[in-house]
Amino acid sequence: MRVLKKKDLWYSVVGGAALATGGGGAPATYDQFNEVIDPIIENGGKLRLINTFSIPDDELIFINAGVG
């Protein structure tokens, strides 16, 4: 497990938008990103990068994805 800083997560959003769309995608703006992430951090949420094999088979996970 690796604890991520807010900056790390932002960079992954920008990089993911570029890679997932072949370079033609546009990520959320930094203000939009802050609107989602800041309340999570303020309420004690931890940003972590984990090994997916560490998730139990009966655990529920949420993946936020946009299509179209």
Residue pairs with C-beta under 8 A, 6 or more apart in sequence:
1 48
1 49
1 50
1 51
1 54
2 48
2 49
2 50
3 46
3 47
3 48
4 47
4 48
4 49
5 47
6 37
6 41
6 47
8 47
9 37
9 47
10 30
10 33
13 27
13 28
13 33
14 27
16 27
17 25
17 26
17 27
18 25
27 33
28 36
37 47
40 47
41 47
55 61
